[in-house]
Amino acid sequence: MSKTILVTGASSGIGQATARLLAQRGFTAFGTARKPQSAQSQGVTMLALDVRSDDSVRACVAQVVAQTGRLDVLVNNAGYSLTGAAEETSVEEAKAQLETNFFGVVRMVNAVLPGMRAAGTGKIINISSLAGNTAIPFSAFYSASKFAVEGYSESLWYELRPLGIHVSLVEPGFVNTPIGEASPVAARPLPAYAATRTRMLTAFGHALAGGIPPERVAQRVLRIIESPDPGLRYRVGGQATWLPRLRSVVPWSVYAAGVRKTFAV
Ligand SMILES: NC(=O)c1ccc[n+]([C@@H]2O[C@H](COP(=O)([O-])OP(=O)(O)OC[C@H]3O[C@@H](n4cnc5c(N)ncnc54)[C@H](OP(=O)(O)O)[C@@H]3O)[C@@H](O)[C@H]2O)c1
């Protein structure tokens, strides 16, 4: 019987590429969008989901289980990137970033775990980021959200392993998706940051445009799903693979100089 897989945020980018690849490979693939009627499907059953809402999360997971009787793999991918200097960002904007990128993951995990525990098996794959290892300037709360996903997932790994449930983190570097277009800039600009912020956003846009295709991340997710005993961390793309290694061996000043150059800050 084919595995049932739920991919959050499948209307675009990494989630769309992942859900489509899984459907092509014969899995029963469900994807989500806040407006599923406007999202193209290509073999993926699209469901409504807003990860900020407990009710929406419960209804989405219940629909998957009602249709297939199971949920074998959850891919937590939904997210956005808030940019702007930390001081330019209101607490409300910062909370909203964490509400989607971190508490959205927590809500989804809490909703699927009773079923996975009862089955004694399951996989949870959290799409983190290189930004969960190396903070991006002018993206303090995006970086914080991904650092939070990293710590949370690592704790979960210990807790769920004895119950037969695997937890994996996927950490891509820059991926060429519309995330920059979909994402807000902090609404309270301060002149002190204007020139640097503008340079950073331009560099960020170029880095995304030159990023790896989302299909590379989808292939990694597929391999985790197919693995009988997947590991905790998977880095995708050259930057995501070598930057964390470099960080652990070179002095901070040398490493930070590279990051400053990349983001023109
Ligand atoms: N692009 C990169 O360079 C990169 C690198 C590392 C990690 N990532 C991570 O990869 C994931 C996907 O990013 P992407 O680049 O593919 O971005 P994207 O193309 O903008 O897609 C984001 C997806 O998240 C969904 N989403 C946003 N807010 C949501 C909410 N409140 N509830 C449910 N779904 C929501 C969107 O769906 P709707 O708007 O249709 O609801 C959309 O399908 C994110 O977690 C991101 O942090 C991206």
The ligand as a Tripos MOL2 file, in Angstrom:
@<TRIPOS>MOLECULE
LIG
   48    52     1     0     0
SMALL
NO_CHARGES

@<TRIPOS>ATOM
      1 N1         13.9350   29.6320   -0.9410 N.am      1 LIG1
      2 C1         14.9960   29.4650   -0.1610 C.2       1 LIG1
      3 O1         16.1110   29.9700   -0.4750 O.2       1 LIG1
      4 C2         14.8940   28.6260    1.0860 C.ar      1 LIG1
      5 C3         16.1030   28.2100    1.6790 C.ar      1 LIG1
      6 C4         16.0470   27.4570    2.8470 C.ar      1 LIG1
      7 C5         14.8360   27.1180    3.4010 C.ar      1 LIG1
      8 N2         13.6790   27.5390    2.8140 N.ar      1 LIG1
      9 C6         12.4100   27.1580    3.4670 C.3       1 LIG1
     10 O2         11.6510   26.3610    2.5890 O.3       1 LIG1
     11 C7         10.2630   26.5110    2.8770 C.3       1 LIG1
     12 C8          9.5160   26.8340    1.6050 C.3       1 LIG1
     13 O3         10.0290   28.0300    1.0730 O.3       1 LIG1
     14 P1          9.9440   28.3980   -0.4820 P.3       1 LIG1
     15 O4         11.2300   29.0600   -0.8140 O.co2     1 LIG1
     16 O5          9.4880   27.2400   -1.2720 O.co2     1 LIG1
     17 O6          8.8330   29.5690   -0.4000 O.3       1 LIG1
     18 P2          7.5270   29.9030   -1.2850 P.3       1 LIG1
     19 O7          7.7520   29.5390   -2.7000 O.co2     1 LIG1
     20 O8          7.1800   31.3040   -0.9420 O.co2     1 LIG1
     21 O9          6.4180   28.9030   -0.6740 O.3       1 LIG1
     22 C9          5.9760   29.0300    0.6530 C.3       1 LIG1
     23 C10         4.7940   28.1270    0.8980 C.3       1 LIG1
     24 O10         4.4140   28.2690    2.2750 O.3       1 LIG1
     25 C11         3.0150   28.4540    2.3340 C.3       1 LIG1
     26 N3          2.6260   29.2550    3.5030 N.ar      1 LIG1
     27 C12         3.0540   30.4960    3.8670 C.ar      1 LIG1
     28 N4          2.4290   30.8870    4.9870 N.ar      1 LIG1
     29 C13         1.5960   29.8870    5.3370 C.ar      1 LIG1
     30 C14         0.6770   29.6750    6.4050 C.ar      1 LIG1
     31 N5          0.4570   30.5930    7.3620 N.pl3     1 LIG1
     32 N6         -0.0200   28.5090    6.4620 N.ar      1 LIG1
     33 C15         0.1780   27.5730    5.5210 C.ar      1 LIG1
     34 N7          1.0100   27.7060    4.4790 N.ar      1 LIG1
     35 C16         1.7080   28.8430    4.3990 C.ar      1 LIG1
     36 C17         2.6380   29.1230    1.0250 C.3       1 LIG1
     37 O11         1.2910   28.7800    0.7440 O.3       1 LIG1
     38 P3          0.0750   29.8120    0.4880 P.3       1 LIG1
     39 O12         0.6590   31.2070    0.5120 O.co2     1 LIG1
     40 O13        -0.4520   29.4140   -0.8500 O.co2     1 LIG1
     41 O14        -0.8620   29.5280    1.5920 O.co2     1 LIG1
     42 C18         3.5840   28.4680    0.0420 C.3       1 LIG1
     43 O15         3.0420   27.2830   -0.4770 O.3       1 LIG1
     44 C19        10.1660   27.6200    3.9400 C.3       1 LIG1
     45 O16        10.0380   27.0200    5.2290 O.3       1 LIG1
     46 C20        11.5060   28.3230    3.8120 C.3       1 LIG1
     47 O17        11.8890   28.9480    5.0050 O.3       1 LIG1
     48 C21        13.6820   28.2780    1.6630 C.ar      1 LIG1
@<TRIPOS>BOND
     1     1     2 1
     2     2     3 2
     3     2     4 1
     4     4     5 ar
     5     4    48 ar
     6     5     6 ar
     7     6     7 ar
     8     7     8 ar
     9     8     9 1
    10     8    48 ar
    11     9    10 1
    12     9    46 1
    13    10    11 1
    14    11    12 1
    15    11    44 1
    16    12    13 1
    17    13    14 1
    18    14    15 2
    19    14    16 1
    20    14    17 1
    21    17    18 1
    22    18    19 2
    23    18    20 1
    24    18    21 1
    25    21    22 1
    26    22    23 1
    27    23    24 1
    28    23    42 1
    29    24    25 1
    30    25    26 1
    31    25    36 1
    32    26    27 ar
    33    26    35 ar
    34    27    28 ar
    35    28    29 ar
    36    29    30 ar
    37    29    35 ar
    38    30    31 1
    39    30    32 ar
    40    32    33 ar
    41    33    34 ar
    42    34    35 ar
    43    36    37 1
    44    36    42 1
    45    37    38 1
    46    38    39 2
    47    38    40 1
    48    38    41 1
    49    42    43 1
    50    44    45 1
    51    44    46 1
    52    46    47 1
@<TRIPOS>SUBSTRUCTURE
     1 LIG1         1 GROUP 0 **** ****
